[in-house]
Amino acid sequence: MPIRFLDQLGAGGFRHLLEEGIHYNNAHHTLANTETIVGHTTQAAGANPAAHGMVGNLWYDREAGRTVYNIEDSDYSIFTSGADVDDATEIDPPQRAATSDGRSPRTILTSTFGDELAVNTAGRAKVFGVSIKNRGAVAMAGHAGKTFWFSKAVGEFVTSNYYYDTYPSWVDAWNNKGLPQSYSDLLWELLNPIDSYIFEGRDDQAWEPDFAGFGRTFPRLLGSTEDKYFTTLLTLSPFGYHMPADFAKPLIDAEGLGDDDVTDFLGVSLSVTDYVGHFFGPSSLEAEDNLLQLDLTLANLFASLGMPGSYVSPDEWDTAPAAEQIKERFGIEGPLFESCDHPYLTLAADVRDNPDIDRVALETAIADNLVPQTTALPCGFKGSTQHFNLFGKMECLS
């Protein structure tokens, strides 16, 4: 919990967890290596690394005579061709140690919470793990669950044949909509005025890397999809939160999580904080803004699940009187909006691709007629302040 930024947080994200959930003021994990697989598995298994076996992201295997990656398993390959680690661009060193694209939880030596839940419900519980990092997703899902992770090599969520014989149709549908690619040439901009940040004076530190054209000061340009580091930069920015959060929504619907009286489990690991912390440091302007952006992503995700807040779906936006007037003016018969992935509200594909619609006039009409009715709250909530950019996406100005 980013307590030091509490005054800057909204109502529906971290505050909801703090005020409505269970939190510990003095909690410790008895582990030495604060690495992804160690921490994730310790929390998932309720056991120490000496018991669950995940003692580090890497370890030396005496039998194999080499250093191995924690969840590599040559028996279970990734479905998608080319989705393995690209050694030339991968900034996550442990993954480069794997000698195959296979991934599974077989090296985890104990059961996890998800495993015990599956056993105690005779397999009726649905258990899933989703993450940018494959080791994060695999650890949370355990042996009995299903898991998906983001492949930077292909820009899609993937899995291995340990879990499925083929991708579910909803996974193909999500990958085909190209959400990661839609962030091409966008900027990571500060969410709030710079003088409101604790670390406002740390936008340009001598030790910060200027990695792949990402710059050392805000705003930071993601670049185009043609850039070999494009998906890597996604995971170094708050845009990297949108992908697992957005992916979780059709997963919940398609797999029917929470639809019956059996408890289901979904673990979503939002790993951008780790990458940002490594690159820029935990007491940096980047880390501070990153957590504020994560707070809004959580609020949007929680609200879409019917938790706190007053979430408004694109369908409801379309039925607002001002929206109806805009649709009538521009001859739009179908939906005006497609989705909201904070901080961007996407126009429906039929609207974006219609050559008869004056896009500038449409965006101006939306800004003039919809935005004035609102106040500054996260995108997806009643009262969000928004404007359109040149990519057919409406940015939240909260």
N, C-alpha and C positions, 0 to 999 in steps of 0.2 A: 504494500500500500504506500503510495507516494505522499506520506503525511506532510512533508515539508511544502508541498504544492497545494495543500488542502483548500486554502482560500481562493485558489484559481479554478477549482474543479466545479463542474456543473452538478445537477441534481440527480441525473439518472444513471451514471456510470459507477466510478469508484465510490462515490457517496452512498449509492444504493447498497453496495456490498458492505460498506462500513456500518451503515445505520440499520440495515435490514437483515444482514447476514451475520455470520459468526467470524470474529477476528480475534487474534491473540496478540497481546502486547509484549509478550516475552516468549517467543517460540523459537526452537532451535532444531535443526536436523543434524544428527551426529554423522557427518560425512566430511571428508577432508578436501576432496576435489569439487569445487563449485562449478561443475560442468553440466551441460544439458542433460545427457543421459543419466548422470548420477542423480541429479536433483529430481528429474521427472520420474525416474523409476522408484526412488525412495518414497516420493509422495504417492505414487500409484500402488506400490506394494506394501507400504507401511513397514518396511524392513530396511536394515542397514545394508550398505553396499557389500559388505563381507558375506551377507546372506543372499542378496538378489544377484550378485555377480557383476553388476554394472559399476565397476570401480573407476572408470574413466571413459572419455570419448574414444580413447585408443588404449591398447595394451599389447604387450609382446606375447605372442602365442608360441610357447616352446615347441609344441608338436608341429606346428606349421613352419616354424623357423622364421617368422616375420611379425611385424607389427600389423594388427588387424583393426578394422573399424568395428565399433561395438555391435551393430545390428546387421552386418553383412552376412549373407547366406546365399551361396552360389546355387542352391537348390530351388530358389524362388526368385525368378526374374521379374523386372518391371514390365508391364504390358506394352507400354508405349516405346516405340523405337527411338533411340537417341535421347531418352529421358534420364540417363545416368549422368553423373557428374562430368562437367566439361573441365578438364584439368587446366586448360588455358585461361579460364576466367573465374574459376571457383575461388572465393575468398574464405571459405570455411575449410581450413586445412585438414581436420580429421577425415572428412569425406574422401579426400584424395588418396587415402591409404587403402581403401577398398579395392580388391582385385576383380570384382564382378559387380554387376548392377543389382544383384539379388539382395533383398531386404526381408527380414522376418524377426519375430520376437523370440526365436528359439534360444538365444544366448541369455535371456532373462531366466534365472534359475528358480524363482519363486512365482507364486500366483500374484495377481494384482487385484485391486478392488473390482475392476470389471470382470475378471475371471470368476471371483467369488460370487458376484452378482449373477452371472450367467449360470453357475452351478446351482445356486440356491433357488433359481427360478426355473430349473430344468430346461435351460436354454431359451426361455421365453424373453428374457431381457435383451434389449437391443443395445449394443455397446460399440461406440465409435470414437476414434481419435482423429483430429484434423490439425495440421500444423504447416508452417512454412518449412520446418525442418523435418526430415523423415524420422530421425531418432526421437523427436518430441512426440510425433503422432503415434509411432509404434509403441513407445513406453506407456502412453496413456491407455491405449486400446488393449494392451496385454495380449495373451495368447488366444482368448476366445472372441475378441472383438474384431472389428473391421477398421481399416485405417487408410487415410489419404494424405499425401503431402505435396507441396508445390515443387515442381521441377523447374529450376531456373534455365535448364538447357532447352526446354521446349515451351516454357511459359504456360504450363497446364498442371492441374492436380492429377496425380498418378497414384498407382498402388502396384503391389506385386501379386503373383499368382499364389502366394500363401493365403491370401484373403478371398480372391474371386477367380472364377474361370474366365470372366470377361467383365468389362465395365458395365455397371448399371446404366440404363438409358439416361437417367437424370445427370449422371456425371458427364457423359458425352455432350448433353445439352448445355451444361454449364461451361465446359471447355470450348464448345463451338461459339458461344456468345462473345468470347474474346475480351473479357473484362480487363485482364492485365494489359493487353495491347491498347486499350482505350486510353491509357494514361500517357501515351506517347507525347513527348514535347511539353508535358505539363511541368509546373513549378511546385516545389515544396516551399510554401510561404509560411511565415509565422501566422499562427492562428489569431493572435491579439497584437495590439501595439507593443513595440519592443520595450517601452519604458514600464510595462506592467510585469515584466519578467524578473525573477530573482537574479538570473545570470545575464542580464541585458548587456553587460560590458564584456561578455566572453564570446562574441560572434566570430572573432578572428584570433585564434590562439596559435602560437608558433608550432605546436606539435600536431595540429590537425592536418591530415593528409588532403591533398587536392586530388581525389581519386577519380579517374576516368571522366574528367571534365565536370565533376559534381561541384567543384568550387569549395571555397573555405568560408563563405559568408552567405547569408540569406539574401534573396531567394535562390534555391538550388534547382538547376534544370535537370530533369530526368533524361533528356535526350530522346531520340526516336527509337522505334523498334529495330531499326537497322543497326543500331549500336550494339556491339557484342556484349556490352555490360548493362544493357537496358534492364533486364530482369534482376540483375544484381542490385542496381540502384533502387529498384522497387522495394527490395527487402532492406534497404538502408534508409527508408523514408516511411512516413505514416501511411503511404499508399499500400504498403505491405500488409497493413492490418485489414484493409478492406477485403482482400481476397479470401482469407480463411473465414472471416465473419460473413461474407456474402455466400460463400460455398456452404456454410453451415445451414443456411435457411432452406434451400431445396432439399438438403439431406434430411432435415427434421421432417419436412412435409412428405417427401417421397418414401422414407423409411418408416413413417408413422410413429416417430418418437413421442411418447407421452399420450398416445391415443387410447391406451387401455389402462387397466389397474395395476399393471406390472411396471415397476420402476425401471427406467432406461438410463443409460449413461452416455453423455457426449462430452469429451474433453477437447477444448479448442485452445491450442497453444499459440499465443501471439508473440512471436519471437523477434520482432523488429527491435524491441527494447534491448535485447542482448546485442544485436549487431551495432545499434547506435551507441550503446555504452562502450563497446570495444573500440569503435572508431573515434568517437569524440569525447568519451569520458562521462561518468555519471553526473558530474557537476558542470555540465556544459549547457549552452543555450539550446543546442540541438536536442539533448536529452530532455530538457525541460519542456520544450514545445512538443516533442514526441509523446511525452506522457499526457499532455493536455489533449493532443489529437487522439490518443488511445482512449482517453476518458469519453470523448464524444463517440468514438466507434463502439465502445461498450454500451453507452446509453442507447444508441441506435439499435444495436443487436438486441439488448434487453427489451426495448420497447416493441420491437417487431415480434417478440415472443409473448407479448401481453404482460410484461412485468411492469416496471414503473413508467411514469410519464404518460403522455397522450400522443401516441404514435398515429401518424396519418399516412396511409398507403397512397401510392400513385393513383389508384382507382378513385379514392376520395378526393384527391386534388382535382381530378378531371371533372367531378360533379359540382365543384364550387361554382357559384354564379359567375364570378369573374372569368373562370376557366371556360365555362360554357360560352360566354360572350366572345372570347378570343377564338375558340374553335369555330364558332359560326362566322366570325369575321374573315377567317382565313380558309374556310371551306374544309375544315378537318372533321371527318366523320368518326374516326376511331379514337383511340387513346391519344392524349397529348404528351403524356410522360410514360417512360418505360420503367425506370427504377431510380432509387436513391441509394447511392453508395457514398457516404459522407467523405468529402464535402461536395459531392457532385450529384446533381439531379439530371438524369439523361432523358433527352427527348425521345419519343417513340421512333422506331426505325422508319416507319412510313412517313413521318413528318420530316425527319432528317433527309430522307432520300427523295422527297417530292420536289422536282425542279420548279413547280409552279408556285411554291411558297417562298416569299421574300423572307429569308431567314433573319436578316437584320431587323426588319419591321416586326417580325414575330417576337424576337427576343426583347425588343424594345417594349412591345405591348405587354409582355409578361412582366418585365421589370416595372412598368408603370402601373399595371393594374393588380398584380398579385402581391408584389413585394411590399407596397405601402400598407397592406393590411396586417403586417406581421411585425414582430419584435425579435431581438437577437436571442435565439435558442438554437440547439443543434438541428441540422437538417433531418427531416423525418418527423419533427415534432411540430405541433401547432404553435405558430409564432416564430418560425425561422426566417431570418433575413437572408435573402438570396439574390444573386444576379447571374446572368449568363456569360459564359466566356465564348471564345470563337470555336470551340470544339463541340458545340451543341449540348453542353453540360452546364447546369446551373450551379454555381458555387455558393456555399453557405458563408455568410459573412459574420458568423457568430464568433 
